[in-house]
Amino acid sequence: MIAAALAVPGDINTVTGGYIYDRRLLAELRAAGRDMQLVALPDSFPFPSPQEMDAAMRALQALPATCPVIIDGLAFGALDPLQVGLIKAPIVALVHHPLALESGLPQDVQDHLWRTERDNLRHAEQILVPSPHTRAILTERYDVDAARIHVALPGIDLLAPDTPVAPESPPLILSVGILHPRKGHDVLIDALARIADLEWRAEIVGNPWEKGHSDALEDRIRQAGLSGRINLAGRVSDQVLETLYQRASIFALATRYEGYGIVFNEALVHGLPIVSCRTGAVPDTVPRSAGLLVARDDPRAFALALRRLLTDHTLRDDMGKAARLAGGRLSSWAETARIAGLALDQAAGRA
């Protein structure tokens, strides 16, 4: 097998969907017999200092022409296009979702990231994306030839047959996503305030990501008078998260955009009906039989969907069964790595 590399900004063990994807991809490529080198880039991407940009470019330009490299999109889309053209190694760009689509960016920053990512994609021999939606975005808005794009869906680890299921009473509403404005936890809190007349409790699990956002969410919970019912759990261990999935009755994520959304796979495998938003790749990821999708940034509609599942036990049970069936049909991380390996081989061959 070809010696290859995976370049990732920061710590690959960071707990976000994108880093989980990178981590599992690296492990499965190695398990398949590939000699994979991990290249650590500065953790400040997509907004590095000039010194950090130089360090990243030195690391990437040091790779030989015989070593194809997968470059994570959090860095790739923000690299200096002129310097990217000097990378000798054949490039496979891994685009979780285009950087310019991140929530809350000023217009000038969006425009800058759109230009750099578009220009850098022209230097990529092959491109990996986690969903058909992201492929469509790249072909329609970034002028990428669809023939260079490989859709490598995130894999999933199926549950053991004897995994316990013990839904709490009152029902537990579980939300999992980094504490960042794009995940829409503020919308979820506002929606929960609208159904305070019903019995439920909620756990919001996610790695603190944007400075001050956790405090803003805590203030929102207090102002809604829901401090005793909504727990902003932050980052938790895998064991604690697994227990929460087993005890939950509903999975809810009021996301503003997803390039895929690994957490939806986790909810499906655990047989949880889903409430989320019609945005990005969510409609392609959440089967209609297993979830209720509403417009993004609409707390009223989100609250109505939650109310339906909390009050209609038959609907909740039916959607839970459909979720579990859909979860059982999801592909493995080995399949994700197989597609990535094909992209590496084609990149090396084309170069």
GIBELBEL-V530351 format. One record per residue. N is the residue number from 1. RES is the residue in one letter. SS is DSSP state (H for helix, E for strand, C for the rest). OMEGA is omega in radians with two decimals (NA if undefined). BURIAL is b if it has 16 or more other C-alpha atoms within 10 Angstrom, else e. Layout:
n->[N	N]
res->[RES	RES]
ss->[SS	SS]
omega->[OMEGA	OMEGA]
burial->[BURIAL	BURIAL]
This chain:
n->[1	2	3	4	5	6	7	8	9	10	11	12	13	14	15	16	17	18	19	20	21	22	23	24	25	26	27	28	29	30	31	32	33	34	35	36	37	38	39	40	41	42	43	44	45	46	47	48	49	50	51	52	53	54	55	56	57	58	59	60	61	62	63	64	65	66	67	68	69	70	71	72	73	74	75	76	77	78	79	80	81	82	83	84	85	86	87	88	89	90	91	92	93	94	95	96	97	98	99	100	101	102	103	104	105	106	107	108	109	110	111	112	113	114	115	116	117	118	119	120	121	122	123	124	125	126	127	128	129	130	131	132	133	134	135	136	137	138	139	140	141	142	143	144	145	146	147	148	149	150	151	152	153	154	155	156	157	158	159	160	161	162	163	164	165	166	167	168	169	170	171	172	173	174	175	176	177	178	179	180	181	182	183	184	185	186	187	188	189	190	191	192	193	194	195	196	197	198	199	200	201	202	203	204	205	206	207	208	209	210	211	212	213	214	215	216	217	218	219	220	221	222	223	224	225	226	227	228	229	230	231	232	233	234	235	236	237	238	239	240	241	242	243	244	245	246	247	248	249	250	251	252	253	254	255	256	257	258	259	260	261	262	263	264	265	266	267	268	269	270	271	272	273	274	275	276	277	278	279	280	281	282	283	284	285	286	287	288	289	290	291	292	293	294	295	296	297	298	299	300	301	302	303	304	305	306	307	308	309	310	311	312	313	314	315	316	317	318	319	320	321	322	323	324	325	326	327	328	329	330	331	332	333	334	335	336	337	338	339	340	341	342	343	344	345	346	347	348	349	350	351]
res->[M	I	A	A	A	L	A	V	P	G	D	I	N	T	V	T	G	G	Y	I	Y	D	R	R	L	L	A	E	L	R	A	A	G	R	D	M	Q	L	V	A	L	P	D	S	F	P	F	P	S	P	Q	E	M	D	A	A	M	R	A	L	Q	A	L	P	A	T	C	P	V	I	I	D	G	L	A	F	G	A	L	D	P	L	Q	V	G	L	I	K	A	P	I	V	A	L	V	H	H	P	L	A	L	E	S	G	L	P	Q	D	V	Q	D	H	L	W	R	T	E	R	D	N	L	R	H	A	E	Q	I	L	V	P	S	P	H	T	R	A	I	L	T	E	R	Y	D	V	D	A	A	R	I	H	V	A	L	P	G	I	D	L	L	A	P	D	T	P	V	A	P	E	S	P	P	L	I	L	S	V	G	I	L	H	P	R	K	G	H	D	V	L	I	D	A	L	A	R	I	A	D	L	E	W	R	A	E	I	V	G	N	P	W	E	K	G	H	S	D	A	L	E	D	R	I	R	Q	A	G	L	S	G	R	I	N	L	A	G	R	V	S	D	Q	V	L	E	T	L	Y	Q	R	A	S	I	F	A	L	A	T	R	Y	E	G	Y	G	I	V	F	N	E	A	L	V	H	G	L	P	I	V	S	C	R	T	G	A	V	P	D	T	V	P	R	S	A	G	L	L	V	A	R	D	D	P	R	A	F	A	L	A	L	R	R	L	L	T	D	H	T	L	R	D	D	M	G	K	A	A	R	L	A	G	G	R	L	S	S	W	A	E	T	A	R	I	A	G	L	A	L	D	Q	A	A	G	R	A]
ss->[C	C	C	E	E	E	E	E	E	C	C	C	C	C	C	C	H	H	H	H	H	H	H	H	H	H	H	H	H	H	H	C	C	C	C	E	E	E	E	E	E	C	C	C	C	C	C	C	C	H	H	H	H	H	H	H	H	H	H	H	H	C	C	C	C	C	C	C	E	E	E	E	H	H	H	H	C	C	C	C	H	H	H	H	C	C	C	C	C	C	E	E	E	E	E	C	C	C	H	H	H	C	C	C	C	C	H	H	H	H	H	H	H	H	H	H	H	H	H	H	H	C	C	C	C	E	E	E	E	C	C	H	H	H	H	H	H	H	H	H	H	C	C	C	C	H	H	H	E	E	E	C	C	C	C	C	C	C	C	C	C	C	C	C	C	C	C	C	C	C	C	E	E	E	E	E	C	C	E	C	H	H	H	C	H	H	H	H	H	H	H	H	H	H	C	C	C	C	C	C	E	E	E	E	E	C	C	E	C	C	C	C	H	H	H	H	H	H	H	H	H	H	H	C	C	C	C	C	C	E	E	E	E	E	C	C	C	H	H	H	H	H	H	H	H	H	H	C	C	E	E	E	C	C	C	C	C	C	C	C	C	H	H	H	H	H	H	H	H	C	C	C	E	E	E	E	E	C	C	C	C	H	H	H	H	C	C	H	H	H	E	E	E	E	C	C	C	C	H	H	H	H	H	H	H	H	H	H	H	H	H	C	H	H	H	H	H	H	H	H	H	H	H	H	H	H	H	H	C	C	C	C	H	H	H	H	H	H	H	H	H	H	H	H	H	H	H	H	H	H	C]
omega->[-3.12	2.97	-3.06	-3.09	2.99	-3.13	-3.04	3.07	3.09	-3.05	-3.11	3.10	3.06	-3.06	2.93	-3.14	-3.13	3.14	3.06	3.10	-3.13	-3.07	-3.13	3.10	3.13	-3.12	-3.09	3.07	3.09	3.13	3.12	3.06	3.14	3.09	-3.03	3.06	3.05	3.10	-3.12	3.07	3.13	-3.03	-3.07	3.13	0.28	-3.12	-3.10	2.97	3.08	3.14	3.13	3.06	3.13	-3.14	3.12	-3.11	3.09	-3.13	-3.10	-3.13	3.10	3.14	-3.11	-3.14	3.14	-3.05	3.09	-3.06	2.96	3.13	-3.14	-3.04	3.12	3.06	-2.99	-3.09	-3.09	3.13	3.08	-3.07	3.13	3.13	3.11	3.13	-3.14	3.09	-3.10	-3.08	3.03	-3.02	2.89	3.14	3.08	-3.06	3.08	2.90	-3.08	-3.06	-3.09	-3.13	3.09	-3.09	2.97	-3.13	3.01	-3.05	-3.12	3.10	3.07	-3.11	3.14	-3.12	3.09	-3.13	-3.09	-3.13	3.09	-3.12	-3.12	3.14	3.10	3.13	-3.10	3.07	3.14	-3.09	3.06	3.05	-3.09	-3.08	3.03	3.12	-3.13	3.06	-3.13	3.11	-3.09	-3.14	-3.05	-3.02	-3.06	3.05	3.14	3.08	-3.09	-3.12	3.13	-3.01	3.07	3.08	3.12	-3.11	3.04	3.10	3.12	3.02	-3.14	-3.13	3.00	-3.10	-3.09	3.11	-3.09	3.04	-3.04	-3.13	3.14	2.96	0.04	-3.03	3.06	3.04	-3.07	3.03	-3.12	3.12	-3.12	-3.13	-3.06	-3.11	-3.11	-3.08	3.01	3.13	3.08	3.10	3.11	-3.14	3.12	3.10	3.12	3.10	-3.13	3.13	-3.13	3.12	3.14	3.09	3.11	2.85	-3.03	3.03	3.05	-3.06	3.10	3.12	3.05	-3.00	-3.11	-3.07	3.09	-3.07	3.11	3.13	3.13	3.11	3.09	3.10	-3.13	3.11	3.13	-3.12	3.11	-3.12	-3.04	-3.08	-3.13	-3.04	3.11	3.11	3.05	-2.94	-3.05	3.13	3.11	3.11	3.10	-3.13	3.12	-3.14	3.12	3.11	3.12	3.09	-3.12	-3.08	-3.06	3.03	-3.10	2.98	-3.08	3.07	-3.07	-3.01	3.08	3.08	3.02	2.99	2.96	-3.14	-3.12	-3.10	3.09	3.05	3.13	3.14	3.14	-3.13	3.14	3.07	-3.13	2.98	-2.98	2.93	3.13	-2.99	3.08	-3.10	3.10	-3.08	-3.06	-3.13	3.10	-3.04	-3.09	3.13	-3.13	-3.13	-3.03	-3.08	3.05	-3.13	-3.12	3.09	3.12	3.12	3.14	-3.11	-3.12	-3.14	3.13	3.12	3.13	3.11	3.08	-3.14	3.13	-3.09	-3.13	-3.05	-3.14	-3.07	3.12	3.11	-3.13	3.13	-3.13	3.14	3.08	3.12	3.13	3.11	-3.12	3.09	3.13	3.13	-3.14	-3.13	-3.11	-3.09	-3.06	3.04	3.07	3.10	3.06	-3.13	3.12	-3.14	3.10	3.10	3.09	3.11	3.10	-3.13	3.14	3.11	3.13	-3.13	-3.14	-3.10	NA]
burial->[e	e	e	b	b	b	b	b	b	b	e	b	e	e	b	b	b	b	b	b	b	b	b	b	b	b	e	b	b	e	e	e	e	b	e	b	e	e	b	b	b	b	b	e	b	b	e	b	e	e	e	b	b	b	e	b	b	e	e	b	b	e	b	e	e	e	b	b	b	b	b	b	b	b	b	b	b	b	b	b	b	e	e	b	e	e	b	b	b	b	b	b	b	b	b	b	b	b	b	b	b	e	e	e	e	e	e	e	e	b	e	e	b	b	b	b	b	b	b	b	b	b	b	b	b	b	b	b	b	b	b	b	b	b	b	e	b	b	e	e	e	b	e	b	e	e	e	b	b	b	b	b	b	b	b	b	e	b	e	e	e	e	e	e	e	e	e	e	e	e	b	b	b	b	b	b	b	b	b	b	b	b	b	b	b	b	b	b	b	b	b	b	b	b	b	e	e	e	e	b	b	b	b	b	b	b	b	b	e	e	e	e	b	b	e	e	b	b	e	b	b	e	e	e	e	b	e	e	b	b	b	b	e	b	b	e	e	e	e	e	e	e	e	b	b	b	b	b	b	b	b	b	b	b	b	b	b	b	b	b	b	b	b	b	b	b	b	b	b	b	b	b	b	b	b	b	b	b	b	b	b	b	b	e	b	b	b	e	b	b	b	b	b	b	b	b	b	e	b	b	b	b	b	b	b	b	b	e	b	b	e	e	e	e	b	b	b	e	b	b	b	b	b	b	b	b	b	b	e	b	b	b	b	b	b	b	b	b	b	b	b	e	b	b	b	b	b	b	e	e	e]
